[in-house]
Amino acid sequence: MPHVIVQTKVDPAGLARLEALPDVRVSRTEPLALMAAPQPLPKEMARDAEVLVCTLPPTNLAEMPQLRFLQISSVGYAQLYGKNLPQRGIRAANARGVFDTAIAEWNVAMMINLARDLRQLIRNQEASKWDTSGVRFQHEIRGSTVGIWGYGGIGRETARLSKALGLTVHTLTRRPVGVRGDDVYAVPGTGDPDGTLPDRSFTTGQELEFLAGLDFLILSMPITPQNTGLVGEREFAAMKPTAFLLNPARGPLVNEAALLRALADRRIAGAALDTHFKYPLPPEHPLWQMPNVILTPHISGSDKGPHFVPRFWEIVTHNIEHYLAGKPLWNELTPAELNAG
């Protein structure tokens, strides 16, 4: 009888569906947040668990000889590096798709807020200052070009919203943009399933050409050792001084020192940052005081959002049912991805 361990927030309907599966035993343990310290699973659970639903793998993962499938509740999967899952015959899947709409909406909101300099408008309000001078607060994003570096679910939904607002969409990907497969989870009606929305697509090796034509650069990819520091001095030098950077992906995709110089020297116009170099960002960090920067505390897509738990449990129930039936999974990570660390 397969033993399923659940160590995440629970959707009651999803849990009932899981517990109704024939010949399946389900156990629950206290959820761990993504930023929490990993903990061991109780030995009586670890020794015969075949399926584990968690955010962070337990510290005694090596002591789980029966484990064959690991479902994580995050989109990023760096916490699985170095666990030798493929070598142990353990399959794994992430929560790709659950945050697509929330992060895409954050992207659109930040483009509008940066273009209209909402930060300064709020400062003016707090100072009771009436300032209508110039066009500083009156820019439109319609007609601008947004570049999406990485074109997964978040990138595709950002493209859909951007096209509806009249933006030109460019993409930069490792391989040509194509049809979204049915092996990934997506909220119905979202994204770019046919891969037809970009006005222009670039691939690896065309980074500088891609960057030169943008008004907004949005990073939309997971962090790996290979792309850490992906955006640095060379990339900022290629961008227009009127361009903005948006990073809802992972802070270390950007070289921190290069970003601070580019912002301070106005080599780019500004940035909206939801992911950071330290958590929490220290109060003395210079980004807090930069007038051309919007900081949000990693909430563009969050497990505290109202849609996270039911969407994640769509993935959980689908994947466990398909795992037991020997069918393809949603969001399965490849051995190359799992071994990237």
URCOR-V211327 format. One record per pair of residues at least 4 apart in sequence whose C-alpha atoms are under 6 Angstrom apart, sorted by the first residue. I is the first residue (numbers start at 0). GAP is how many residues later the second one is. If there is no record, write none. Layout:
<<I;GAP> <I;GAP>>
This chain:
<<0;22> <0;23> <1;22> <1;48> <2;22> <2;23> <2;46> <2;47> <3;22> <3;47> <3;48> <4;21> <4;22> <4;23> <4;47> <5;22> <5;47> <6;22> <6;23> <6;24> <6;46> <6;47> <7;23> <7;46> <10;4> <10;298> <10;299> <13;299> <37;20> <38;19> <38;20> <39;18> <39;19> <39;20> <40;5> <40;17> <45;18> <46;17> <47;18> <48;17> <48;18> <49;16> <49;17> <49;18> <50;16> <50;18> <50;19> <51;18> <52;18> <52;19> <53;18> <54;17> <54;18> <67;22> <68;21> <68;22> <68;23> <69;22> <70;21> <70;22> <71;22> <72;22> <73;20> <73;21> <74;19> <74;20> <74;21> <75;146> <80;257> <80;260> <84;5> <85;4> <85;249> <91;240> <91;241> <92;238> <92;239> <92;240> <93;237> <96;56> <96;88> <96;89> <97;213> <98;4> <98;202> <99;4> <99;53> <99;54> <101;199> <102;197> <102;198> <103;50> <103;53> <103;54> <105;194> <109;4> <112;4> <112;5> <114;24> <115;21> <115;22> <115;23> <116;20> <123;4> <123;5> <124;4> <141;24> <141;25> <142;23> <142;24> <143;23> <143;71> <144;22> <144;23> <144;24> <144;69> <144;70> <145;23> <145;68> <145;69> <145;70> <145;71> <146;23> <146;24> <146;67> <146;70> <147;23> <147;70> <148;22> <148;23> <148;70> <148;71> <149;22> <149;23> <149;70> <149;71> <150;4> <150;5> <154;65> <155;35> <155;36> <156;33> <156;34> <157;4> <159;31> <161;5> <162;4> <168;29> <168;30> <169;28> <169;29> <169;30> <169;31> <170;30> <170;31> <171;30> <171;31> <172;30> <173;29> <173;30> <176;18> <177;17> <178;14> <178;15> <178;16> <179;13> <182;147> <183;146> <183;147> <184;145> <207;30> <210;28> <211;26> <211;27> <214;28> <215;27> <215;28> <215;29> <216;28> <217;28> <218;28> <219;29> <227;24> <227;25> <228;23> <228;24> <228;25> <228;26> <229;23> <229;24> <230;4> <230;23> <231;23> <231;26> <232;25> <240;26> <240;27> <240;28> <241;26> <241;27> <242;25> <242;26> <243;25> <243;26> <243;27> <244;26> <245;25> <245;26> <245;27> <246;26> <247;26> <247;27> <249;25> <250;24> <250;25> <250;26> <260;4> <261;4> <261;5> <261;6> <269;22> <269;23> <270;22> <271;21> <271;22> <271;23> <272;22> <273;22> <273;23> <273;24> <274;23> <302;5> <307;4> <312;4> <314;4> <316;4> <318;4> <318;10> <321;4> <321;5> <334;4> <335;4>>
